Amino acid sequence: MSQDSLRNRIIPTLVVLIVVALLGLFAYAMWFSGDSTSLASGGRINTVGRLIRFENRTAPSFSLQTLDGQQISLEHFRGKTVVLNFWGSWCPPCEDEAPVLRDFAATLDENTVIVGIDIWDQPEAAQAFLEKHDLTYPNAVDDNGRTTIDYGVSGVPETFFIGPDGALLGKYNGPVKSVEQLHGFIQELTGAG
C-alpha cells in the first residue's frame, strides 16, 4: 500500500472522528448545561442557587391540604415571616436540602415558620420523603399545580420568603446549603437583625 493511499484513508477517518467528537461535546453541553435540568415527568431540578429580591409584590394566597390531611393557607401565617419551600421527592437536590430545612425549622421562634409544598409527585413517595428526613413542619401538596403556577416556580427546590405583612420579599432557586444561609437570607430580605 502506498503512502498516498494510506494518507487518503487516515485523513478522512480522522475528520469523521473529530466531527463525531465535537457533536458529542455539543450534545453533552446542551443536555447538561445551565443551572437546572428537565425531567421526563415535566419537573425541573434547580442545581445552582441564586437569591432574587422582589419589590412591591404581594405573595399569592393559597389554601392547600397537608400530607397529614390538615388544611393550611397563607392567611394562617399572617404576622409571621414565612419560608415557603417547593420540593419533590424525585429531586436529588431536595434530598440534600431536606436535613438543612429540618434543622432550620428547629431554630425558629414564634415569628417565623417554614412550610413545604410538594409538587409534581406521587403521595406515597412524598410521605416516604417526609418520614425519611423527619420533616415535621407543615408540608402541603399542590395537586392541581395552581400554587406552583401562581408563584412562578420553574423548578425545585425553590424557596420563597414572605414578610409578616404578606409581601413577597424574594426567592432562592436552588438547594439551600445551611441553616445559617437561610437565616442570612431572612435577615437580608427583612432587615431584621
N, C-alpha and C positions, 0 to 999 in steps of 0.2 A: 504494500500500500504506500502510495507516495505521500510526501509531507503535505502537499497541497490538498489532497483528498482527505487527509486526517484533519487538517485545519478547517476544511469546508464542513466537516461533521461536528467538530468540537464547538466552533463559534456559534452556530445556530442552537445547539444544545444548551450552551451557557446562557444565551439570550433568553431562551424559554425558561430556564431555571430562575434567572433573575426576575423576569416578569411575574412568574408564579409566586416567588418570594415577596415581591412588592405588593401584589394583590392580596396575599395572605396578611401582610402587615396592615394594609389598608382596611381589610375586613375586620381584623382584630381591633384596630383603633376605633372603627365605627361601632362595633359591638360592645366594647368595654370602656368607652371613654366617658368623660363627664363625671358629675358628682351623683349620678343615680343610674340605675339600671331598670329596664322594664321587665316585667314578668308576663308569662303567657296568660295568667289569670286576670290581667288588666291592672294589677297592682304595680307600684313603682317603689323602689327602695332608694332612700336618700343615704348616701355613704359619707359625704363630706359636709360638715356642719358650717352654718353661717347664720349669724344673728341679723335679723331685718327689723328695723324700727317702723312703727306705724304712727301716724299723727291724725288726729281728728277723725277717728273711726270708732264706731260702736261695735262691740262684739256681737255677732249674730246669736240670737236666742236659740236655745234648743231644749227639748224635753225628750229624754231617752230612757229606756229601761236598762238597768244594770244587769250584769250576768247572773246576779243572785235574785233577780226579779223585782227590785225596787225601782220606783220612778224617780228620776232626778231631772232638774232643769237648771239652767244658768241662774235663774232668779233665786234658787235656793241658796246660792252663794253670794248674793249681793252684800256688799260691805266688806268682802274679803278679796284678797288677791288670789286669782285662780290660775293655776298652771294646768293647761289642758293639753294632754299628750295623745296624739293619734298614733296607733300602732297596729300591728298584725302579727299573729303567731308564726307566720311563714317568713318573717323578715329577720335575717341574721343580725343586722344592727340593732333591732328591737330586743333580741336576746341579750346582746351585750349591754344594752342600756337599762334593762329591767332591774338589775341589782342596784344600780345608781338611783333609779326612781324609788325603789323600796326604801333605801337608806335615806333619801331626801325626805320622803313622807314622814319618817320617824323624827326628823329635826324640826318639823313645822309647828308654829304656835297657832293660836286660835284665829289669827288674822290672815292666814294663807292656807289654801287647800290645793291638792292635786287631784285631778280627775283624768282617767284614761278613757279613750274612745277607740274601741276595736273596729277595724274596717276591713272589708274585702276578705272575710274569714268565715270559717265554719264554727258554730257554737261549741262543739266538743273540743276542738283544737284551742279555741280561745280560753275555755275553762281550764284546760290542762296547762296552758301557759301561765295563767294566774297562780295555779297551785304550785307549779314547778318553781316559780320565782317568789312565792309567798307574798303576792301583791294584795294587800288588804284595803287599800284606798279604793274609792268608788271607780268601777270600770263599767262603762256602758257599751252597748252595741248600736252602731249606726246601720240598722238593717236596710233601710231604703236609700242610704247614701246622701240624704238631704243635708245633714250637718257637715259632712265632708265637703260637699259642693259649696255650701254657704261660707265655709272658712277658706275655700280655695286651696284645699290640700292637694298637693301634686304627688306626694309620695309619703312613705313612712320610714323612719319616725319623723314626725313634725310636732313641735311643742309650741303652743301659743301662750302668751302672757296677757291676762286680763286684769285691769285695775279694779279696785273696790267699787268704783262708780260705773263699771260696765264698759269702760273704754278698752279697745283692743290696742295694746301697747306695742306688741311685736311678736315675732315668731323665730324659732330656731329650726331650720330644716336640716336634719341630720341627727345622729345619735349624740346625746349629751354624754360627757366623759366623767363628770364628777359632781358630787353634792355641792362642792364649792363653786363650780361653774354655774350651776343653777341659781344658787344664792346671789352670785355676782350678776347674773342676768336680771334678776328681780331688782337688785339694788340699782343697776344701771338704768333700767326702764322706769322704775317708780321714783327714783331719787331717795328711796328710804335708806337710812344708814344703819 
